[in-house]
Amino acid sequence: MDPVMTQTTNENEFARARAAMPGGVNSPVRAFGSVGTTPRFFVSASGPRVTDVEGREYVDLVGSWGPAILGHAHPAVVQAVQDAAAHGLGFGASTPGETELAELIASRVARPGVPVVERAQRDAMPPAHSPVVEPTDAHPPVVERAKRDETPSTHPVERVRLVSTGTEATMTAIRLARGATGRDLVVKFAGHYHGHSDGLLAEAGSGVATLAMPGSAGVPAPIAAQTLVVPYNDLDALREVFALRGAEIAAIIVEAAPANMGIVPPAHGFNAAIADLAHAHGALLILDEVLTGFRVGPAGWYGIDPVPFTPDLITFGKVVGGGLPLAALGGSAALMELLAPLGPVYQAGTLSGNPLAVAAGRATLDHLDADAYARIDRAAAQIADAAASALSEAGVTHVIQRSGNLFSIQFAAEPPTDYETVKAQEAFRYPPFFRAMLDQGVSLPPSVFEAWFVSAAHDDEAVGQIIDALPAAARAAAEATPA
Ligand SMILES: Cc1ncc(COP(=O)(O)O)c(C=O)c1O
């Protein structure tokens, strides 16, 4: 496709945008605030490339922050959206496509049966604390079920609710957990990002980390107090929180494999351990797969975590909407049917299950087969290896952590394991690295706290272009000094 040519510049567009929108953007990280250059205004994208208003083309490693996993404007996805649009943009009523997408999500989120030996070992493990389940009048059966169910299930999604953003998905999952348990408190981990709802902004990753904000103004203190923030990968700290307040905790929410403070993989068995701890206390585990879901594998991180575990609710976004606004939450029928209209937990949306977004999501999932994942994994490994070599060659202290095909650079000697160690890195090396890549036609995430998103369209030519740009960027990082 020919790029859309315009007479303007990125500089002009940014000036005009700032006069019309706060910071010139509709999502903070797009302002390029932490990388010290003018944000690019894009007019078209195709495969692994994006084109800005000046007609300059870049190999893209942002991928619309995840959804463009097949590459930009994948013909089958575009066709599916066009076909859907021709039949009506939305009805405010149910469509067969929504059911098909819900069925697709439920069938993909599965893992092979847990080996009997592993099951026996897990059952023999003493719980971290004796269960402190406060029976609630509201819905005891669900909590009781969660408490009893020590065997990892292989199909944790029996019912799905489609929403429009990841923020809505996590917000709804938390309301559902509170409704199911009759408890108010939520545990989250420092550096994890779950969207911008009031209760989840405390010590959040992604844009909140990029702007070095501790949270957000406008969140009432009593609401902030309902969220307990715990260091990531620290089971002892979590046990302590449960020992003190376990009977009040509705849920733990966790990024399945954190990618919003850069990549910080879960310690081996961490997700299983926190699932056990939550269940031992009658609380639920909300596994946030908005970023990892259908990206790191056909069943998301749930499908590849080396130690099986049972999340109670899973949230999805990004890939599941194929580039249009769609997200979802899923879980057991018993839990999910507490949602209105069957149950007392209210959730609704004018655009929920919009036919265009559903069509994009279905077409994307349909094309995410074993071959597509193999291509993404291969390209991601090539780029990550080349980045490591270039940085080593330039003498830059760094680590590259990976969670499946997601990876990011951290300017640290040891792999960061939590938000504190992530923040301690030499982050000042990233802006010159980023700018050098941009100058050479490679668009990276404009923050050291974000993952690099590789797509199935990153062919040898695109990967080669990235690899060729890395040595100069690594030298720029080597020469960087603290601001
Ligand atoms: C893990 C995770 N959860 C939730 C969200 C929020 O999703 P959205 O931006 O669609 O509201 C994000 C967004 O980056 C995310 O990475």
The ligand as an SDF file (V2000), in Angstrom:
LIG
                    3D

 16 16  0  0  0  0  0  0  0  0999 V2000
   -1.2620   -6.2330   31.9180 C   0  0  0  0  0  0  0  0  0  0  0  0
   -2.1980   -5.1220   31.5220 C   0  0  0  0  0  0  0  0  0  0  0  0
   -3.4030   -5.0470   32.0940 N   0  0  0  0  0  0  0  0  0  0  0  0
   -4.2810   -4.0860   31.7640 C   0  0  0  0  0  0  0  0  0  0  0  0
   -3.9550   -3.1220   30.8310 C   0  0  0  0  0  0  0  0  0  0  0  0
   -4.9400   -2.0460   30.4710 C   0  0  0  0  0  0  0  0  0  0  0  0
   -5.4300   -2.2470   29.1810 O   0  0  0  0  0  0  0  0  0  0  0  0
   -6.0450   -1.0180   28.3540 P   0  0  0  0  0  0  0  0  0  0  0  0
   -4.9150   -0.1020   28.0270 O   0  0  0  0  0  0  0  0  0  0  0  0
   -6.6670   -1.6780   27.1540 O   0  0  0  0  0  0  0  0  0  0  0  0
   -7.0690   -0.3700   29.2200 O   0  0  0  0  0  0  0  0  0  0  0  0
   -2.7000   -3.1680   30.2040 C   0  0  0  0  0  0  0  0  0  0  0  0
   -2.3170   -2.1570   29.2020 C   0  0  0  0  0  0  0  0  0  0  0  0
   -1.2010   -2.0310   28.7930 O   0  0  0  0  0  0  0  0  0  0  0  0
   -1.7990   -4.1950   30.5640 C   0  0  0  0  0  0  0  0  0  0  0  0
   -0.5790   -4.2940   29.9940 O   0  0  0  0  0  0  0  0  0  0  0  0
  1  2  1  0
  2  3  1  0
  2 15  2  0
  3  4  2  0
  4  5  1  0
  5  6  1  0
  5 12  2  0
  6  7  1  0
  7  8  1  0
  8  9  2  0
  8 10  1  0
  8 11  1  0
 12 13  1  0
 12 15  1  0
 13 14  2  0
 15 16  1  0
M  END
$$$$
